[in-house]
């Protein structure tokens, strides 16, 4: 049978965008891909591609009826229920002898797909859209569980501080761990169990970016002499990705089909053009781009502190508020846009971030350090003023600051909100997460004018070269890894 990947994405914007780009990269190498997620996201993808284009790329789209609710694990469970009718169809087709998927590749949170693969008697891969740190944390946690130094007691994880001692992650502090994920101990443990027996881990990173963490992953996979084949670094997967593939029509190299910017947001075009027009009027390397992604939002007093810090810094800036804050006047200080004049632009929607970060007028990026934003900064060669909010962002920020040295932490005192809650429960003392105006302004000035900011930009530009090299030509590290993944998938034909 021809190689055919059943690719299932978690239902959130960043996950779906990275996962679909993963599918495009595979399809460019002759692998048939069936991409599965909620119908509302499939509808958005269909706006970007004609049926003829999808057929030519060997991509099938399957939309699931369902709703999104609650936390990440509740959403994952809802997706499982929505997937059931299609799964039953796959089983019927298989029993009838019809060709179907030869393996499953699923987002790390969809741990129930392991059972899907086993019932279909095909292999499975985990897709980590956020690089290698979380994969290594889950892997090491499984080891600690087996040794008894990590355990679940009365609905909480005991021994969590041991996880920060994982070899390969020495740059992390205990408070950098994604404690909010461990607020759901049973579900988080299942993610680690999902990794056990998998045919491979597919990571949205590249070798040169996270070498020590990736090597630790490889060294600790129980896979005998073939362990290197089980970790595939295929990033950065972005809208600028340019994997080269052999053309069937010629002996030369041709590039993969252009990958569209997948935003799932209605205001992309208008806000994007408005931002570009404004940036075109600014001096080179003079603007700070400010954005905190689509999930996390600042509380009102924190928005006000940031607004004043940006104003008092006297730096040029573009600030993209979350889409649920489309009326900037509702959240900004009185007469704010009048006060900043032409020096700043505040948008209450969304913009094509990867493209904007490469604009000549951009100098730096004030970011929450979600993994997609981290990769966007790398691809653009832009230094980061890191202000993580939760989930894996504190670990990502520490990686940027301590290992890549392309970021300045806006504060050294804060950690994951769940860590602070746990610490408060233990000590009885509330820890203030608020970052004041002075601290914010100092960080902005340091990135935009200080020697630390210039040094970080120099290293960011060097990383950009490495990122481009990873997906370029026939010998880029991610190009080679992608081909190894395709070859590995070929061995799993049902």
C-alpha positions in Angstrom: 0.0 0.0 0.0 1.0 3.6 -0.6 2.1 5.5 2.6 -0.9 7.3 4.0 -0.8 9.3 7.2 -3.9 9.9 9.3 -3.0 13.3 10.7 -5.0 14.6 13.7 -4.7 18.1 15.1 -5.6 19.5 18.4 -8.3 22.2 18.0 -6.4 25.5 18.5 -5.0 27.9 16.0 -1.3 27.4 16.5 -1.6 23.6 16.7 -3.7 23.4 13.5 -1.5 25.7 11.5 1.7 23.7 12.4 0.0 20.4 12.0 -1.4 21.3 8.6 2.1 22.5 7.4 3.4 19.2 8.6 0.9 17.5 6.3 1.9 19.7 3.4 5.6 18.8 4.0 4.7 15.1 3.9 2.5 15.4 0.9 5.3 17.1 -1.0 7.3 13.9 -0.5 4.6 11.6 -2.0 2.8 10.7 1.2 -1.0 10.8 1.2 -2.4 12.8 4.1 -5.8 12.7 5.6 -6.0 15.8 7.9 -8.6 15.6 10.6 -9.9 18.4 12.9 -13.1 20.2 13.7 -15.3 21.3 10.8 -15.0 25.0 11.5 -11.3 24.9 11.0 -11.6 22.7 7.9 -13.9 25.3 6.4 -11.2 27.9 6.8 -8.6 25.8 5.2 -10.9 25.2 2.2 -11.0 29.0 1.7 -7.3 28.8 1.0 -7.2 25.8 -1.4 -9.3 24.5 -4.2 -10.3 20.9 -4.3 -8.0 20.5 -7.3 -5.0 21.8 -5.3 -5.7 19.5 -2.4 -6.1 16.5 -4.7 -2.8 17.4 -6.4 -1.1 17.6 -3.0 -2.6 14.3 -1.9 -4.4 15.9 1.0 -7.8 14.8 2.2 -9.7 17.0 4.6 -12.1 15.5 7.2 -14.2 17.8 9.3 -15.6 16.6 12.6 -18.8 17.9 14.1 -18.3 19.1 17.6 -17.8 22.0 20.0 -14.8 23.3 22.0 -15.1 23.6 25.7 -13.0 24.0 28.8 -9.3 23.2 29.2 -7.0 21.5 26.7 -7.8 18.0 28.0 -11.5 18.5 27.9 -11.1 19.7 24.3 -9.1 16.6 23.5 -11.8 14.4 25.0 -14.5 16.2 23.0 -12.5 15.6 19.8 -12.3 11.9 20.7 -16.1 11.8 20.8 -16.4 13.7 17.5 -13.9 11.4 15.9 -15.9 8.2 16.8 -18.2 8.1 13.7 -15.2 8.6 11.3 -13.2 5.9 13.2 -16.0 3.5 12.8 -16.0 4.2 9.1 -12.3 3.5 9.0 -12.8 0.2 10.7 -15.6 -0.8 8.2 -13.4 0.1 5.3 -10.5 -1.8 6.7 -12.7 -4.9 7.1 -13.9 -4.5 3.6 -10.3 -4.6 2.3 -10.3 -0.9 1.2 -7.1 1.0 1.3 -6.7 3.3 4.3 -4.1 5.0 6.5 -0.9 3.2 7.1 -0.1 5.2 10.3 -1.4 7.8 12.6 0.3 11.0 13.5 -1.4 13.0 16.2 -0.9 16.1 18.4 0.6 15.2 21.8 -2.7 16.0 23.6 -4.7 13.5 21.6 -3.3 10.5 23.5 -6.4 8.5 22.7 -5.2 8.1 19.2 -2.8 5.5 20.4 -5.8 3.2 20.9 -7.0 4.2 17.4 -3.7 3.1 15.9 -3.6 -0.2 17.9 -7.2 -1.1 16.9 -6.4 -0.3 13.2 -3.1 -2.3 13.7 -1.0 0.5 12.3 1.9 2.5 13.7 1.7 5.9 15.4 3.7 9.1 15.7 3.4 11.9 18.2 3.6 15.4 16.8 5.0 18.1 19.1 4.1 21.5 17.6 6.1 23.2 20.3 9.6 21.8 20.0 11.5 19.4 22.2 11.4 20.7 25.8 7.9 19.4 26.6 8.7 16.0 25.0 11.7 15.6 27.1 9.8 16.6 30.3 7.1 14.0 29.5 9.8 11.4 28.8 11.7 12.1 32.0 8.4 12.1 34.0 7.7 8.6 32.8 11.0 7.5 34.1 10.3 9.2 37.5 6.9 7.6 37.7 8.4 4.1 37.2 11.0 4.8 39.9 8.4 6.1 42.3 10.0 9.6 42.7 7.0 11.1 40.9 3.5 10.0 41.9 -0.1 11.1 42.0 -1.6 11.4 45.4 -5.1 12.7 46.0 -5.3 14.4 42.6 -2.0 16.1 42.7 1.5 15.3 41.6 4.1 14.7 44.3 7.7 15.2 43.4 7.2 17.7 40.6 10.4 19.5 41.5 12.4 16.4 40.4 11.2 16.9 36.8 13.3 20.1 36.5 16.5 17.9 37.0 16.0 16.2 33.6 19.4 15.8 31.8 19.4 18.1 28.8 17.2 20.6 30.6 19.7 22.0 33.0 19.0 25.5 31.9 15.5 25.4 33.4 14.4 26.4 36.9 11.7 24.6 38.8 9.3 27.5 38.3 9.9 27.5 34.5 8.1 24.1 34.2 4.6 24.1 32.7 3.0 23.6 36.1 -0.5 24.5 34.7 -0.3 21.3 32.7 0.4 19.3 35.8 -2.8 20.8 37.3 -4.3 17.8 35.4 -2.1 15.0 36.7 -3.9 12.0 35.3 -4.3 13.5 31.8 -0.7 14.8 31.7 0.6 11.4 32.7 -1.2 9.9 29.7 0.7 12.2 27.4 3.9 10.6 28.6 2.3 7.1 28.2 1.4 8.1 24.7 5.1 8.3 23.9 5.8 4.7 25.0 5.8 2.4 22.0 5.4 5.2 19.5 7.1 4.7 16.1 8.5 8.2 16.3 8.4 11.7 17.8 8.1 14.5 15.3 9.2 17.9 16.6 8.7 21.4 15.2 12.3 22.4 15.7 15.6 21.9 14.1 18.8 20.2 15.2 20.9 23.3 15.5 18.3 25.1 17.7 17.8 22.5 20.5 20.6 20.1 20.0 21.2 19.2 23.7 17.5 18.6 24.4 17.0 16.5 21.2 20.1 14.5 21.9 18.7 13.7 25.4 15.5 12.6 23.9 17.3 10.2 21.6 19.6 8.9 24.2 16.7 7.9 26.4 14.4 6.3 23.9 14.3 2.5 24.5 14.9 1.6 20.9 18.1 -0.2 20.7 20.5 0.5 17.8 17.8 2.4 15.8 17.1 5.1 18.4 18.3 7.9 16.2 15.6 7.1 13.6 12.8 7.7 16.1 13.2 11.5 16.7 12.5 13.7 13.7 13.2 17.4 13.8 11.4 19.0 10.9 11.1 22.7 11.8 10.7 25.5 11.7 7.2 24.8 10.2 6.0 28.2 9.3 4.3 30.0 6.4 7.7 30.7 5.1 8.8 27.1 5.1 10.5 26.0 1.9 11.4 22.3 1.9 12.9 21.3 -1.3 11.7 18.1 -3.0 12.6 16.1 -6.1 10.2 17.0 -8.9 8.6 14.1 -10.7 8.6 16.1 -13.9 12.3 16.9 -14.0 15.7 15.9 -12.6 16.1 19.2 -10.8 14.9 20.5 -7.5 11.6 22.1 -7.1 10.2 23.7 -4.0 7.1 22.6 -2.1 3.8 24.4 -2.9 3.7 27.8 -1.3 2.2 27.4 2.2 -0.6 29.9 2.9 -0.7 31.8 6.1 -3.4 30.0 8.2 -4.9 32.4 10.6 -8.6 31.4 11.0 -9.3 35.1 11.8 -11.6 37.3 9.8 -9.7 40.6 10.3 -6.3 39.4 9.0 -6.3 41.2 5.7 -7.4 44.7 6.9 -5.3 44.8 10.0 -2.3 43.3 8.2 -2.4 45.9 5.4 -2.9 48.8 7.9 0.1 47.6 9.9 2.3 47.3 6.8 1.3 50.8 5.6 2.3 52.1 9.0 5.6 50.2 9.2 6.5 51.5 5.7 6.6 55.0 7.1 9.0 54.1 10.0 12.8 54.2 10.0 14.7 51.0 9.6 15.1 48.8 12.8 13.2 51.2 15.0 9.9 49.5 15.9 9.0 47.2 18.8 6.3 44.6 17.8 4.1 43.7 20.8 1.8 40.6 20.8 0.8 38.0 23.3 -0.9 35.4 21.0 -4.4 34.2 20.8 -4.9 32.3 24.1 -3.5 34.4 27.0 -4.6 37.9 27.7 -3.3 40.5 30.2 -5.5 41.7 33.1 -6.7 45.2 32.8 -4.2 46.8 35.3 -1.4 45.0 33.4 -2.5 46.4 30.1 -2.6 49.9 31.6 1.0 49.5 33.0 2.3 48.3 29.6 0.5 51.1 27.8 2.2 53.7 30.0 5.6 51.9 29.7 5.4 52.0 25.9 4.4 55.6 26.0 7.1 56.7 28.4 9.8 54.7 26.6 9.5 57.0 23.6 10.0 54.0 21.3 8.0 53.3 18.2 5.8 50.3 18.6 3.0 48.1 17.1 0.8 46.6 19.7 -1.6 43.8 18.6 -4.3 43.2 21.2 -6.3 40.0 21.4 -9.3 39.9 19.1 -11.7 40.0 22.0 -10.3 43.5 22.6 -11.2 45.0 19.2 -12.2 48.3 20.7 -8.9 49.6 22.0 -10.5 52.5 23.8 -12.2 50.1 26.2 -8.9 48.8 27.6 -6.3 51.6 27.1 -5.8 54.7 29.2 -7.9 57.8 28.3 -6.9 59.5 25.0 -4.0 57.0 24.7 -3.9 56.9 20.9 -3.9 60.7 20.8 -1.1 60.9 23.3 1.2 58.5 21.4 0.4 60.1 18.0 2.2 58.6 15.0 4.8 56.9 17.2 2.6 53.9 18.0 -0.1 51.8 16.4 -2.6 49.7 18.4 -4.6 47.1 16.6 -7.5 45.2 18.1 -7.5 42.2 15.8 -4.8 40.0 14.2 -2.0 40.4 11.7 0.3 38.0 9.7 3.0 38.0 12.4 5.7 35.9 10.6 5.7 38.3 7.6 5.5 41.5 9.7 8.5 40.5 11.9 10.6 40.4 8.7 9.7 44.0 7.9 12.9 46.2 7.8 11.5 48.7 10.3 11.1 46.0 13.1 13.9 45.8 15.7 12.5 43.7 18.5 9.5 41.6 19.7 7.8 41.8 23.1 6.3 38.3 23.3 4.6 35.8 25.6 7.0 33.2 24.1 4.5 30.8 22.8 6.5 28.3 20.6 5.1 29.6 17.3 6.1 33.1 18.3 9.6 31.9 19.3 10.0 30.3 15.9 8.7 33.4 14.2 11.4 35.4 16.0 14.1 33.0 14.9 13.0 33.0 11.3 12.9 36.8 11.2 16.2 37.2 13.1 14.5 39.4 15.7 15.5 39.6 19.4 12.8 39.1 22.0 11.7 40.9 25.2 10.3 37.8 26.9 7.2 38.1 29.1 5.8 34.5 29.5 2.3 34.1 30.8 1.8 30.3 31.4 1.9 26.8 29.9 5.2 26.1 28.2 6.1 29.8 27.8 8.3 30.1 30.8 10.5 27.2 29.7 10.6 28.7 26.2 11.6 32.1 27.5 14.4 30.5 29.6 15.6 28.7 26.5 15.7 31.9 24.5 17.5 33.8 27.3 19.9 31.2 28.6 20.7 29.0 25.6 20.0 30.9 22.4 20.8 34.2 24.1 18.4 36.0 21.8 16.1 37.3 24.5 16.0 39.5 27.6 13.6 38.4 30.3 11.4 41.3 31.3 11.5 40.1 34.8 13.6 37.5 36.6 11.2 37.1 39.5 8.1 35.6 37.9 7.3 32.0 37.1 4.4 30.0 35.9 1.1 31.1 37.6 0.3 27.5 38.7 3.8 27.3 40.3 3.0 30.4 42.3 -0.4 29.0 43.3 1.3 25.8 44.5 3.9 27.9 46.4 1.2 30.0 47.9 -0.6 26.8 49.1 2.6 25.6 50.7 3.8 28.8 52.3 0.5 30.6 52.9 1.9 33.7 51.2 0.4 35.2 48.0 3.1 36.0 45.4 2.3 39.1 43.3 2.6 38.3 39.5 2.1 42.0 38.6 4.9 43.6 36.5 5.0 47.3 37.1 5.4 50.2 34.7 9.0 50.9 35.7 10.1 47.3 35.1 8.4 47.1 31.8 9.9 50.4 30.6 13.3 49.4 31.7 13.0 46.1 29.7 11.8 48.0 26.6 14.7 50.5 26.8 17.2 47.6 27.3 16.0 45.7 24.2 15.7 48.8 22.0 18.7 50.8 23.0 21.0 48.8 25.3 24.0 46.7 24.5 22.2 43.7 25.7 19.6 44.3 23.0 22.2 44.7 20.3 24.0 41.5 21.3 20.7 39.6 21.3 19.9 40.9 17.8 23.3 39.8 16.5 22.7 36.3 17.8 19.1 36.3 16.5 20.4 37.1 13.0 22.9 34.2 13.3 20.0 31.9 14.3 18.0 33.1 11.3 20.8 31.9 9.0 20.8 28.5 10.7 17.0 28.2 10.5 17.1 29.0 6.8 19.8 26.5 6.2 17.9 23.8 8.1 15.0 23.9 5.5 17.1 24.8 2.4 18.5 22.6 -0.4 18.9 18.8 -0.1 21.2 18.8 2.9 19.5 21.1 5.4 19.1 19.2 8.7 15.3 19.4 8.7 15.2 18.5 5.0 17.2 15.4 5.8 15.1 14.6 8.8 11.9 15.0 6.9 13.1 12.5 4.3 14.1 10.1 7.1 10.6 10.4 8.4 9.1 9.7 5.0 11.4 6.7 4.7 10.3 5.5 8.1 6.6 5.9 7.2 7.3 3.8 4.1 8.3 0.9 6.4 4.9 0.9 8.2 2.8 0.2 5.1 -0.2 -2.0 6.2 
